[in-house]
Amino acid sequence: MAALSAALAEIPLELIEQLRNATSIGNKRILDSLIRRVTETGDAGAGRSLQELADKYRYDDLTRLLDDACLR
């Protein structure tokens, strides 16, 4: 997950916050849409890793990663 944390540092803070909000309310449809934006505009590997966590409903892990990314 260290590689994913590093990749998240390159994603615009606004998008990180949107991902965090979608995760906190548990809206998978919005989360999937935002992850697609990560894949299209940034690091495709990070997008795949985020999607894998989302598909497995590992929202606690997503929240920790996104919280850390917001503190940068």
Buried (B, 14 or more C-beta within 10 A) or exposed (E): EEEBBEBBEEBEEEBBEBBBBBBEEEEEEBBBEBBEBBBEEBBEEBBBBBBEBBEEEBBEBBBEBBEBBEEE
